[in-house]
Every structure is written in structure tokens, then in C-alpha cells.
């Protein structure tokens, strides 16, 4: 199949396994072990089961036999993993065990295989033989390379004197744009002392407007609801005394090109200073790739990752930033407002990508001060 980055092809390992009949539980030997039945919906809408003739329920198998079968399956899985690992290991004989373990750790954390291979091989060529035996030296060299691949923009700062800086957040449905807007507004107002205004063009969901209005009332900032592109210009004019205007937008499916282009008609009226594409850290690489391709038409200056507290791997951020050709602005790590948002810090992100646990994030107010806000 194609490799993750679409470069070259990867070899295949095919495993065929069988078990002796005497090793199987009695229902399996008799051929009476059932599979989960399908569900269909009748004319009245009631769900009913379609039975599988001549079958017995899985629970009819004694627990000791189920446990024994589970153990055998787990053993087979470990054997397959070992075989795949050894097959790949033979393809790169010049790597030490330490380097190969480093490569595996990157891949497990969702760094694309081609990229992980390139990073580890560059470390191998740059370090001496003695350094390659030093785990900390290998880690430091790898961290430096990853850090260099994480372009960061720093926090949002007013760009103009006498008129507001306009910041728009765009992205697919469900990535947390409205909550992120609330976190940004609360930090700017309460921790940085900025004059902030809010605009929402997310009129497709009444709940989204009310949610943002609740946050706006709590932190005492003006909110304008915009229904059409001409109203966008009027709303910005009404917020002319603000330092920063944050614009919340409706979620758009990455497959709905027409709705994504509709955003451009709103932005053409006011020309935002920055457009942040909001991506969920829980999304798969294929979804993120398509999202970046489709929203690039609107114009993306920054990338903002949400839900890192729910993500399994973080290496996908490397490929996303390269494909978006944009800098990282913020990451969010939970639902709490305003605490769970942080300016993208390369060293903290490297720790996540290397699978070294949760980094110690700098409080948002201190990040802004350090950035010269």
C-alpha cells in the first residue's frame, strides 16, 4: 500500500494462523458459536433481532475456555508484532536498537512513518558512535530537529494603533471554536487588560450564539450577531474602539466546498488580520489533510489545535503544519475557561510528540507578557 506521506511503497507481511480442533472451546468445535446478530427496524420502527439459526450465545462458553482463548489470541498478536518489527528491523540494519526504538516511539505517537524514518536517520548520520549509545544525546538531537519543524506564531497581539485587530477562527463542525473564542476573550480581558469585542456569524446554531452571549456577559464584552456579509462591516464599525475583535464562524464540513467559500464573502468585507484554522487533536490524519486542503481556499494564517487532552498521539501536528504552510498559534487542553488554552510552545509540544507525558504549560497571561503583549 502507499506509505503515509505518499512516498514509495511499503513491504507487506502476511500472517496465516490456525488452531488445532482440540484446542478450541466446545461451541467452536461443534460450529455453534454465534456471531453478534444484526438489528433491523420493523414497519413500526421497533428494533428486532435477526437470529442466526443453530447458534449458541458467546456467554455459553465457560469463562475458563474464553480466558484460555483470549490468552492464545494475545500470544498470537505479540508474535505478529514481533515478526513485523523484525522484518522492518532487517530493512535498516545500520540502525542500532536504540535508534529503532526511537523510530517506533515516533510512529506510535502518530508521526508519519516516512517523516519518522527521515528524522531518526538524520540523527544517526549527525551523531558519533559514542553519542548514539547515549540515550540523552539521541533524545536531545531528535528534539532539536522536531522543534525546528514547529513554526510558532506566539499569542495574539494588537497590530494597529487607532483601529482594532481582527482575528477570525474557522474550521469544521465540533472542533471547539466557540469555546476557544471564549477562552481567548477571557484571557485578553481578564489577564492582559485588553479591550475586546466579539462577532459571531454562526447563526446556524442558536445554542452557539447563546453560549457565546453567556461568555460575553460574564466578561463584560460587546457581542454582535452578523447574518450577512454587509452586516459584517457594520459590526466592525460598531467595535471601532476595541483593540481586538474575535470572530466566531459556523462549523463547515470539510466536504462542503460551497459553505467554506461562503466564509470568504464575509471576510472580503473586513479583511481579517489573522485567520486561525481550528483543528481537533483527536482527528485522524486523513480528515485533517482534507480539512486543510478545503479551508486553505479561505486563507489560513495560523493553525490552532484543540482537545489535546483527548488526543492519543501528537505527531500528526508536524505534518499538518507543513501541509497548511502556517504557524501554530494556540493549543487547548480541556474545557475550562479561561485556563485550558496555551500559546504553542515548541519545547512543550516536543515533549508530547516524543511521548514523554504532559508538559508544564506556561500560564496564558505570562505567555502574552513574554511575547511582548
C-alpha positions as CSV (number, residue, x, y, z in Angstrom):
1,X,0.0,0.0,0.0
2,X,1.0,3.7,-0.2
3,X,3.1,5.0,2.6
4,X,1.6,7.6,4.9
5,X,3.3,10.5,3.2
6,X,2.6,9.0,-0.2
7,X,6.3,8.4,-1.0
8,X,7.3,4.9,-2.2
9,X,5.7,1.7,-1.1
10,X,5.9,-0.4,2.0
11,X,6.5,-4.1,2.1
12,X,3.8,-6.4,3.3
13,X,3.8,-9.2,5.8
14,X,1.0,-11.8,5.5
15,X,0.2,-14.0,8.5
16,X,-1.9,-17.1,8.3
17,X,-2.8,-18.7,11.6
18,X,-4.8,-21.9,12.5
19,X,-5.6,-23.7,15.7
20,X,-6.0,-27.4,16.3
21,X,-9.6,-28.5,16.9
22,X,-8.8,-30.0,20.3
23,X,-7.6,-26.6,21.5
24,X,-10.9,-24.9,20.7
25,X,-13.8,-24.4,23.1
26,X,-16.6,-26.9,22.7
27,X,-19.0,-24.5,20.9
28,X,-16.4,-23.7,18.3
29,X,-15.7,-27.4,17.7
30,X,-19.4,-28.0,17.2
31,X,-19.7,-25.0,15.0
32,X,-22.4,-23.5,17.2
33,X,-20.7,-20.3,18.4
34,X,-22.7,-17.3,17.4
35,X,-21.7,-14.0,16.0
36,X,-23.4,-10.8,17.2
37,X,-26.8,-10.7,15.4
38,X,-27.7,-7.8,13.1
39,X,-30.5,-5.5,14.0
40,X,-33.3,-4.4,11.6
41,X,-36.1,-1.9,12.1
42,X,-39.7,-3.1,11.5
43,X,-42.5,-1.1,10.0
44,X,-43.5,0.4,13.4
45,X,-39.9,1.4,14.0
46,X,-39.3,-1.2,16.7
47,X,-35.9,-2.8,16.7
48,X,-35.9,-6.6,16.4
49,X,-33.1,-9.1,16.2
50,X,-32.5,-11.4,13.3
51,X,-31.5,-14.8,14.8
52,X,-28.7,-16.9,13.4
53,X,-30.1,-20.5,13.2
54,X,-28.3,-23.2,15.1
55,X,-26.1,-20.9,17.2
56,X,-25.3,-20.6,20.9
57,X,-24.5,-17.3,22.7
58,X,-20.9,-16.4,23.3
59,X,-21.7,-16.3,27.0
60,X,-22.5,-20.1,26.9
61,X,-18.7,-20.7,26.6
62,X,-17.3,-21.3,30.0
63,X,-15.2,-18.4,31.3
64,X,-12.1,-20.6,31.7
65,X,-12.3,-21.5,28.0
66,X,-12.8,-17.9,27.0
67,X,-9.8,-16.8,29.1
68,X,-7.7,-19.5,27.5
69,X,-8.7,-18.5,24.0
70,X,-8.1,-14.8,24.8
71,X,-4.6,-15.7,26.0
72,X,-3.8,-17.6,22.8
73,X,-5.1,-14.7,20.7
74,X,-2.9,-12.2,22.7
75,X,0.1,-14.5,22.3
76,X,-0.5,-14.6,18.5
77,X,-0.8,-10.8,18.4
78,X,2.5,-10.4,20.2
79,X,4.1,-12.9,17.8
80,X,2.8,-11.0,14.8
81,X,4.1,-7.7,16.2
82,X,7.5,-9.2,16.8
83,X,7.6,-10.6,13.3
84,X,6.7,-7.2,11.8
85,X,9.2,-5.5,14.0
86,X,12.0,-7.9,13.0
87,X,11.1,-7.6,9.3
88,X,11.3,-3.8,9.4
89,X,14.4,-4.0,11.5
90,X,16.2,-6.0,8.8
91,X,15.4,-3.4,6.3
92,X,17.5,-0.8,8.2
93,X,20.5,-2.9,9.5
94,X,22.6,0.3,10.0
95,X,20.3,1.4,12.9
96,X,21.1,0.4,16.4
97,X,18.4,-1.0,18.7
98,X,18.2,2.4,20.4
99,X,17.5,4.2,17.2
100,X,14.9,1.7,16.1
101,X,13.1,2.0,19.4
102,X,13.2,5.8,18.9
103,X,11.6,5.4,15.5
104,X,8.9,3.1,16.9
105,X,8.1,5.6,19.6
106,X,7.6,8.4,17.0
107,X,5.3,6.2,14.9
108,X,3.3,5.2,17.9
109,X,2.8,8.9,18.6
110,X,1.4,9.3,15.1
111,X,4.4,10.8,13.4
112,X,4.2,9.7,9.7
113,X,6.4,6.7,9.1
114,X,8.4,8.4,6.3
115,X,9.0,11.5,8.4
116,X,9.9,9.4,11.5
117,X,12.4,7.5,9.3
118,X,14.0,10.7,8.0
119,X,14.3,12.2,11.4
120,X,16.0,9.2,13.0
121,X,18.3,8.6,10.1
122,X,19.4,12.3,10.2
123,X,20.2,11.8,13.9
124,X,22.2,8.6,13.1
125,X,24.3,10.5,10.5
126,X,25.0,13.5,12.7
127,X,26.0,11.8,16.0
128,X,29.1,9.9,16.7
129,X,29.1,6.2,17.6
130,X,29.6,7.0,21.3
131,X,26.8,9.6,21.2
132,X,24.4,7.1,19.6
133,X,24.8,5.0,22.7
134,X,23.8,7.9,24.9
135,X,20.0,8.0,25.3
136,X,20.0,11.6,26.3
137,X,22.2,12.7,23.4
138,X,19.9,10.9,20.9
139,X,16.8,12.5,22.6
140,X,18.4,16.0,22.5
141,X,19.3,15.7,18.8
142,X,15.9,14.5,17.9
143,X,14.1,17.1,20.0
144,X,16.1,19.8,18.3
145,X,15.1,18.6,14.9
146,X,11.4,18.3,15.8
147,X,11.4,21.8,17.4
148,X,12.8,23.2,14.2
149,X,9.7,21.8,12.4
150,X,7.2,23.5,14.7
151,X,6.8,27.1,13.5
152,X,5.0,29.0,16.2
153,X,3.4,32.4,15.9
154,X,3.1,33.4,19.5
155,X,0.0,34.8,21.1
156,X,-2.5,37.3,19.5
157,X,-1.3,40.9,19.9
158,X,-2.9,44.1,18.6
159,X,-1.3,45.1,15.3
160,X,-2.7,48.6,14.8
161,X,-3.0,51.9,16.6
162,X,-6.4,53.6,16.4
163,X,-8.2,50.6,14.9
164,X,-8.9,47.0,16.0
165,X,-7.0,43.9,15.0
166,X,-9.5,41.4,13.6
167,X,-9.0,37.7,14.3
168,X,-11.2,35.0,12.8
169,X,-11.5,31.4,13.8
170,X,-12.6,28.9,11.1
171,X,-12.8,25.1,11.0
172,X,-15.1,22.1,10.7
173,X,-18.0,21.4,13.0
174,X,-17.3,20.2,16.5
175,X,-13.7,21.2,16.9
176,X,-14.5,23.8,19.7
177,X,-14.3,27.2,18.0
178,X,-16.8,28.9,20.2
179,X,-15.3,27.7,23.5
180,X,-11.9,28.6,22.2
181,X,-13.1,32.1,21.3
182,X,-14.4,32.4,24.9
183,X,-11.0,31.3,26.3
184,X,-9.1,33.9,24.1
185,X,-11.5,36.7,25.0
186,X,-11.4,35.9,28.8
187,X,-7.6,35.8,28.8
188,X,-7.3,39.0,26.9
189,X,-9.8,40.9,29.0
190,X,-9.1,39.5,32.5
191,X,-5.3,38.7,32.3
192,X,-4.0,41.1,29.7
193,X,-6.4,44.1,30.2
194,X,-7.3,44.3,26.5
195,X,-10.4,45.9,25.1
196,X,-12.1,43.0,23.2
197,X,-15.2,42.8,21.0
198,X,-16.9,39.7,19.7
199,X,-18.7,39.0,16.4
200,X,-20.4,35.7,15.6
201,X,-21.6,34.6,12.1
202,X,-22.6,31.2,13.5
203,X,-26.3,31.8,13.1
204,X,-27.0,28.2,12.0
205,X,-26.9,27.1,15.7
206,X,-29.0,29.1,18.1
207,X,-27.2,27.4,21.0
208,X,-23.8,28.6,19.7
209,X,-25.0,32.2,19.8
210,X,-26.4,31.9,23.3
211,X,-23.3,30.1,24.5
212,X,-21.1,33.0,23.3
213,X,-23.5,35.6,24.6
214,X,-23.3,34.0,28.1
215,X,-19.5,34.2,28.0
216,X,-19.6,37.8,26.7
217,X,-21.9,38.8,29.5
218,X,-19.7,37.2,32.1
219,X,-16.6,39.0,31.0
220,X,-18.5,42.2,30.0
221,X,-17.5,42.5,26.3
222,X,-19.8,43.5,23.5
223,X,-21.1,40.8,21.1
224,X,-22.7,41.4,17.6
225,X,-24.5,38.7,15.7
226,X,-24.0,39.0,11.9
227,X,-26.4,37.5,9.4
228,X,-25.0,38.6,6.1
229,X,-21.7,39.9,4.6
230,X,-22.9,43.6,4.5
231,X,-23.7,43.4,8.3
232,X,-20.1,42.3,8.9
233,X,-18.7,45.7,8.0
234,X,-21.3,47.4,10.2
235,X,-20.5,45.2,13.2
236,X,-16.7,46.0,12.9
237,X,-17.5,49.7,12.7
238,X,-19.5,49.5,16.0
239,X,-16.5,47.9,17.6
240,X,-14.0,50.5,16.4
241,X,-12.9,51.4,19.9
242,X,-11.8,47.8,20.6
243,X,-8.1,46.7,20.5
244,X,-9.0,43.2,19.3
245,X,-12.2,41.8,17.6
246,X,-12.6,38.0,17.7
247,X,-14.8,36.5,15.0
248,X,-16.6,33.2,15.6
249,X,-17.8,31.3,12.5
250,X,-20.1,28.4,11.8
251,X,-18.6,25.0,11.5
252,X,-18.3,23.8,8.0
253,X,-17.9,20.2,6.8
254,X,-14.5,19.8,5.1
255,X,-16.6,18.2,2.3
256,X,-18.8,21.2,1.8
257,X,-16.8,23.5,-0.5
258,X,-19.7,25.9,-1.2
259,X,-20.2,26.6,2.5
260,X,-16.5,27.1,3.0
261,X,-16.3,29.6,0.2
262,X,-19.2,31.4,1.7
263,X,-16.9,32.4,4.6
264,X,-14.8,34.3,2.1
265,X,-17.7,36.6,1.3
266,X,-17.9,37.6,4.9
267,X,-14.1,38.1,5.2
268,X,-13.9,40.1,2.0
269,X,-15.9,42.8,3.7
270,X,-13.4,43.4,6.6
271,X,-10.1,41.7,5.7
272,X,-9.2,39.9,9.0
273,X,-5.6,40.4,10.1
274,X,-5.3,36.7,11.0
275,X,-7.4,33.6,10.2
276,X,-6.8,30.7,12.5
277,X,-7.8,27.2,11.3
278,X,-9.0,25.3,14.3
279,X,-8.2,21.5,14.1
280,X,-9.1,18.8,16.7
281,X,-6.1,16.9,18.0
282,X,-8.4,13.8,18.1
283,X,-9.0,13.7,14.3
284,X,-7.2,11.2,12.1
285,X,-4.6,12.2,9.5
286,X,-6.9,11.7,6.5
287,X,-9.6,14.0,8.0
288,X,-7.0,16.7,8.9
289,X,-5.5,16.5,5.4
290,X,-8.9,17.1,3.7
291,X,-9.8,19.9,6.2
292,X,-6.5,21.7,5.4
293,X,-7.0,21.3,1.7
294,X,-10.5,22.7,1.7
295,X,-10.1,25.5,4.1
296,X,-6.9,26.7,2.5
297,X,-9.1,28.4,-0.1
298,X,-10.4,30.8,2.6
299,X,-6.8,31.8,3.5
300,X,-5.1,30.4,6.6
301,X,-2.5,32.3,8.6
302,X,-2.4,30.2,11.8
303,X,-3.3,26.8,13.0
304,X,-4.9,26.2,16.4
305,X,-5.1,22.7,17.8
306,X,-7.9,21.8,20.3
307,X,-8.7,18.8,22.5
308,X,-5.1,17.8,23.1
309,X,-6.3,16.4,26.5
310,X,-8.3,13.8,24.5
311,X,-5.7,13.0,21.8
312,X,-3.8,9.7,21.7
313,X,-0.9,10.8,19.6
314,X,0.5,14.2,18.8
315,X,2.9,13.7,15.9
316,X,0.3,14.4,13.3
317,X,0.7,18.1,14.2
318,X,4.1,18.1,12.4
319,X,2.6,17.0,9.1
320,X,-0.4,19.4,9.5
321,X,1.7,22.5,10.0
322,X,3.8,21.6,6.9
323,X,0.8,21.0,4.7
324,X,-1.1,24.1,5.9
325,X,2.1,26.2,5.5
326,X,1.1,28.1,8.6
327,X,2.4,28.8,12.0
328,X,0.9,27.3,15.2
329,X,-0.8,29.8,17.5
330,X,-2.5,28.1,20.4
331,X,-3.4,24.7,21.8
332,X,-6.3,23.8,24.1
333,X,-6.1,21.1,26.8
334,X,-9.6,21.0,28.3
335,X,-13.0,22.7,28.7
336,X,-12.2,25.1,31.5
337,X,-12.5,28.8,30.6
338,X,-10.1,30.6,30.6
339,X,-7.4,28.2,31.9
340,X,-7.2,25.5,29.3
341,X,-5.6,27.4,26.4
342,X,-1.9,27.9,25.8
343,X,0.3,29.6,23.3
344,X,2.1,27.0,21.2
345,X,5.5,26.3,22.9
346,X,7.9,24.2,20.8
347,X,9.5,22.5,23.8
348,X,6.2,21.6,25.3
349,X,5.0,20.2,22.0
350,X,8.2,18.2,21.5
351,X,7.6,16.5,24.9
352,X,4.1,15.5,23.7
353,X,5.4,14.2,20.3
354,X,8.1,12.2,22.0
355,X,5.5,10.6,24.3
356,X,7.1,12.0,27.5
357,X,3.9,13.0,29.2
358,X,2.1,16.2,29.9
359,X,4.3,19.3,29.7
360,X,4.2,22.1,32.2
361,X,2.4,24.8,30.2
362,X,3.2,28.5,30.9
363,X,0.1,30.4,32.2
364,X,-1.6,32.3,29.4
365,X,-1.1,35.7,30.9
366,X,2.7,35.1,31.3
367,X,2.9,33.9,27.7
368,X,1.4,37.1,26.5
369,X,3.8,39.2,28.5
370,X,6.8,37.2,27.3
371,X,5.6,37.7,23.8
372,X,5.7,41.4,24.2
373,X,2.0,41.8,24.5
